Amino acid sequence: MRLKGAVVVITGASSGIGEATAIAFARRHARLELGARRLDRLNVVADRCRKSGSPDVHVRLLDVAQRASARAFIAATLRDYERLDVVVNNAGVGWQGRVHEMPEDKVDELIATNLKGVINVTQAALRWMIERRCGVIVNVASVAGFRAAPYSAVYGATKHAVVGFSHALRGELSGTGVKVSVVYPGVTSGTEFFEGRARSSGPVYPVGWVANVIVRAARFPRRDVIVLPMRLVQMAEPILGGLMDHAIGEVRRRDLPS
């Protein structure tokens, strides 16, 4: 996928990985459609993208959990550019704590944003991509998509679901010219995701580094994009998964309120 002049849409682009990914694509002179729930923050990101080299940037208020909002976002992209090359499904929310103490509204929010949001945006974009027989969908999952962590059970469940959805969709789209890639970030610095939450039990990656991984996934789509240390964790999961459940649980339990 040639990125110069390509039309790239990014959800959850107002901060963290989404913001860094937008800037990374801008440096490669892609044209951008940025969506999130915080329009004021999006406008700041858009200015940074223009200064970084993007020839054209549009921002849209977007709630991926709402199907109508997702469809309007993609429709606006096609009105703005008359094409669509890359979709980065990045929008996501998290919650840490004991499952039996998790509020029902938080359960609903995680499922609606992390899973249904990916489905909503993907469905809207696929209508155009399949007809034109081109395009790349990059779904930002998490290492929790194969190594679910204690005290993040519902979050891990949504990311497992995103991985399953992506793999099945990739097979469904075989021969259509549309590619699907899953990226598995670990704990990432420079994001709001783990503010006020338990400490990390693994390595922490710079947000700009993760953004560059996502850009490479768009340029050279692969089924799964997992960095080497986390690939080793994935390979060890069938053998050491139970031990890791207990070890990570003990580490995180110390940081939780009594």
C-alpha positions as CSV (number, residue, x, y, z in Angstrom):
1,M,0.0,0.0,0.0
2,R,1.5,3.3,-1.1
3,L,0.8,5.8,1.7
4,K,1.6,9.1,0.0
5,G,-1.8,10.6,-0.9
6,A,-3.7,7.6,0.5
7,V,-6.9,8.3,2.4
8,V,-6.6,7.0,6.0
9,V,-9.4,7.0,8.6
10,I,-8.5,6.7,12.2
11,T,-10.9,6.2,15.1
12,G,-10.1,7.3,18.6
13,A,-7.7,9.8,17.2
14,S,-7.9,12.5,19.8
15,S,-5.1,11.1,22.1
16,G,-2.7,8.4,22.8
17,I,-2.1,5.7,20.1
18,G,-4.7,7.3,17.8
19,E,-3.1,10.7,17.9
20,A,0.4,9.3,17.4
21,T,-0.8,7.1,14.5
22,A,-2.4,10.1,12.8
23,I,0.9,12.1,13.0
24,A,2.9,9.0,11.8
25,F,0.6,8.8,8.7
26,A,0.8,12.5,8.2
27,R,4.6,12.3,8.0
28,R,4.1,10.0,5.1
29,H,1.8,12.5,3.4
30,A,-1.4,10.6,3.8
31,R,-4.7,12.3,3.7
32,L,-6.6,11.9,7.0
33,E,-10.1,11.6,8.3
34,L,-9.9,11.6,12.1
35,G,-12.8,10.6,14.4
36,A,-13.3,10.7,18.2
37,R,-15.8,11.9,20.8
38,R,-13.7,15.0,21.8
39,L,-13.8,17.4,18.9
40,D,-11.7,20.1,20.6
41,R,-8.8,17.6,21.0
42,L,-9.3,16.4,17.4
43,N,-8.8,19.9,16.1
44,V,-5.5,20.1,18.0
45,V,-4.4,16.8,16.5
46,A,-5.4,17.9,13.0
47,D,-3.2,21.0,13.3
48,R,-0.2,18.8,14.3
49,C,-0.9,16.5,11.4
50,R,-0.9,19.4,8.9
51,K,2.4,20.7,10.3
52,S,3.8,17.1,10.0
53,G,3.1,16.9,6.3
54,S,-0.5,15.7,5.7
55,P,-1.9,17.6,2.6
56,D,-5.5,17.3,3.8
57,V,-7.0,16.6,7.2
58,H,-10.7,16.4,8.2
59,V,-12.1,15.8,11.7
60,R,-15.5,14.4,12.7
61,L,-17.3,13.8,15.9
62,L,-17.6,10.0,16.2
63,D,-19.0,7.5,18.7
64,V,-18.1,4.2,17.2
65,A,-20.5,2.4,19.6
66,Q,-23.4,4.0,17.6
67,R,-23.9,2.4,14.2
68,A,-25.4,5.6,12.7
69,S,-22.4,7.6,13.8
70,A,-19.9,5.1,12.3
71,R,-21.8,5.0,9.0
72,A,-21.9,8.8,8.9
73,F,-18.2,9.0,9.6
74,I,-17.3,6.7,6.6
75,A,-19.9,8.5,4.4
76,A,-18.2,11.8,5.3
77,T,-14.8,10.4,4.3
78,L,-16.1,9.4,0.9
79,R,-17.7,12.8,0.4
80,D,-14.4,14.5,1.4
81,Y,-12.1,12.3,-0.7
82,E,-14.2,10.1,-3.0
83,R,-12.0,7.1,-1.9
84,L,-11.0,5.1,1.2
85,D,-7.7,3.2,1.4
86,V,-7.0,2.4,5.1
87,V,-9.2,2.1,8.1
88,V,-7.5,2.0,11.6
89,N,-9.9,0.8,14.2
90,N,-8.2,2.2,17.3
91,A,-11.0,3.6,19.5
92,G,-11.1,1.7,22.8
93,V,-11.7,2.0,26.5
94,G,-10.5,0.1,29.5
95,W,-11.4,-0.8,33.1
96,Q,-9.4,-2.5,35.8
97,G,-10.8,-4.1,39.0
98,R,-12.7,-7.1,40.3
99,V,-15.3,-8.5,38.0
100,H,-18.0,-8.7,40.6
101,E,-17.5,-5.0,41.4
102,M,-17.6,-3.8,37.8
103,P,-20.6,-1.6,37.2
104,E,-23.0,-2.7,34.5
105,D,-22.6,0.5,32.5
106,K,-18.9,-0.1,32.3
107,V,-19.4,-3.6,31.0
108,D,-21.8,-2.3,28.3
109,E,-19.3,0.6,27.5
110,L,-16.4,-1.8,26.9
111,I,-18.3,-4.2,24.7
112,A,-20.0,-1.4,22.7
113,T,-16.7,0.6,22.1
114,N,-14.1,-2.1,21.9
115,L,-16.0,-4.7,19.9
116,K,-19.2,-3.3,18.5
117,G,-17.3,-0.1,17.5
118,V,-14.8,-2.2,15.4
119,I,-17.7,-4.0,13.7
120,N,-19.7,-0.8,13.1
121,V,-16.9,1.0,11.3
122,T,-15.7,-2.1,9.4
123,Q,-19.2,-2.8,8.1
124,A,-19.5,0.8,6.8
125,A,-16.1,0.8,5.1
126,L,-16.4,-2.7,3.6
127,R,-19.3,-1.7,1.3
128,W,-17.0,0.6,-0.6
129,M,-13.8,-1.4,-0.3
130,I,-15.3,-4.7,-1.7
131,E,-16.8,-2.9,-4.6
132,R,-13.5,-1.3,-5.5
133,R,-11.5,-4.5,-4.6
134,C,-8.9,-2.6,-2.5
135,G,-8.2,-1.4,1.0
136,V,-6.6,-2.3,4.3
137,I,-8.3,-2.6,7.7
138,V,-6.0,-2.4,10.7
139,N,-7.7,-3.5,13.9
140,V,-5.8,-2.4,17.0
141,A,-6.3,-5.2,19.5
142,S,-3.9,-5.7,22.5
143,V,-1.7,-8.3,23.9
144,A,-4.8,-9.0,26.1
145,G,-6.2,-10.5,22.9
146,F,-4.1,-13.6,23.5
147,R,-2.8,-13.0,27.1
148,A,-5.8,-11.8,29.1
149,A,-4.7,-10.3,32.4
150,P,-6.5,-10.7,35.8
151,Y,-8.5,-7.7,36.9
152,S,-9.0,-6.7,33.2
153,A,-11.3,-9.7,32.4
154,V,-14.0,-7.8,30.4
155,Y,-11.3,-5.8,28.5
156,G,-9.5,-9.0,27.7
157,A,-12.7,-10.6,26.5
158,T,-13.4,-7.7,24.1
159,K,-9.9,-7.9,22.7
160,H,-10.1,-11.7,22.2
161,A,-13.3,-11.0,20.3
162,V,-11.7,-8.4,18.1
163,V,-9.0,-10.9,17.2
164,G,-11.5,-13.6,16.4
165,F,-13.6,-11.2,14.3
166,S,-10.5,-10.0,12.4
167,H,-9.2,-13.5,11.6
168,A,-12.6,-14.7,10.4
169,L,-13.1,-11.5,8.4
170,R,-9.7,-12.0,6.8
171,G,-10.7,-15.4,5.5
172,E,-14.1,-14.1,4.4
173,L,-12.4,-11.3,2.3
174,S,-9.9,-13.7,0.6
175,G,-9.7,-12.9,-3.1
176,T,-11.5,-9.5,-2.8
177,G,-8.4,-7.4,-2.6
178,V,-9.2,-6.2,0.9
179,K,-6.7,-7.0,3.6
180,V,-7.2,-7.3,7.3
181,S,-4.3,-6.9,9.9
182,V,-4.4,-7.1,13.7
183,V,-1.9,-5.1,15.8
184,Y,-1.3,-6.2,19.4
185,P,0.1,-3.2,21.4
186,G,1.4,-3.9,24.9
187,V,1.3,-1.3,27.7
188,T,2.0,2.0,26.0
189,S,3.5,5.2,27.5
190,G,2.0,8.6,26.5
191,T,-1.6,7.4,26.6
192,E,-4.5,8.0,29.0
193,F,-5.3,4.3,29.2
194,F,-3.6,3.3,32.4
195,E,-4.0,6.6,34.3
196,G,-5.1,5.7,37.8
197,R,-4.9,2.0,37.2
198,A,-2.6,-0.8,38.4
199,R,1.0,-0.8,37.4
200,S,2.1,-2.7,34.3
201,S,3.3,-6.3,34.7
202,G,5.3,-6.2,31.5
203,P,7.4,-3.9,29.2
204,V,6.2,-0.4,28.3
205,Y,6.4,0.8,24.7
206,P,6.6,4.4,23.5
207,V,3.4,5.6,21.8
208,G,5.3,6.8,18.7
209,W,6.9,3.4,18.3
210,V,3.5,1.7,18.5
211,A,2.2,4.2,15.9
212,N,4.9,3.3,13.5
213,V,4.1,-0.4,13.9
214,I,0.5,0.4,12.9
215,V,1.7,2.4,9.8
216,R,3.8,-0.6,8.7
217,A,0.8,-2.9,9.1
218,A,-1.1,-0.7,6.7
219,R,1.7,-0.6,4.2
220,F,2.5,-4.3,4.4
221,P,-0.6,-6.0,5.8
222,R,0.0,-9.2,7.8
223,R,-2.5,-11.3,9.6
224,D,-0.9,-10.6,13.0
225,V,1.6,-7.9,14.0
226,I,3.1,-8.9,17.4
227,V,6.5,-7.6,18.5
228,L,9.1,-10.2,19.4
229,P,8.9,-10.2,23.3
230,M,5.1,-10.5,23.1
231,R,5.4,-13.2,20.4
232,L,7.4,-15.3,22.9
233,V,4.6,-14.8,25.4
234,Q,2.0,-15.9,22.8
235,M,4.1,-19.0,22.1
236,A,4.4,-19.8,25.8
237,E,0.7,-19.4,26.5
238,P,-0.4,-23.0,25.9
239,I,2.3,-24.3,28.4
240,L,2.7,-21.5,30.9
241,G,-0.7,-19.7,30.7
242,G,-1.9,-21.0,34.1
243,L,1.2,-20.0,35.8
244,M,1.1,-16.5,34.2
245,D,-2.5,-16.1,35.4
246,H,-1.5,-16.5,39.0
247,A,1.8,-14.5,38.7
248,I,0.1,-11.5,37.1
249,G,-2.8,-11.8,39.4
250,E,-0.5,-11.5,42.4
251,V,1.3,-8.5,41.0
252,R,-1.9,-6.6,40.2
253,R,-3.7,-7.5,43.4
254,R,-1.1,-5.5,45.4
255,D,-2.1,-2.3,43.6
256,L,-5.9,-2.7,44.0
257,P,-7.8,-1.1,46.9
258,S,-8.6,-3.6,49.7
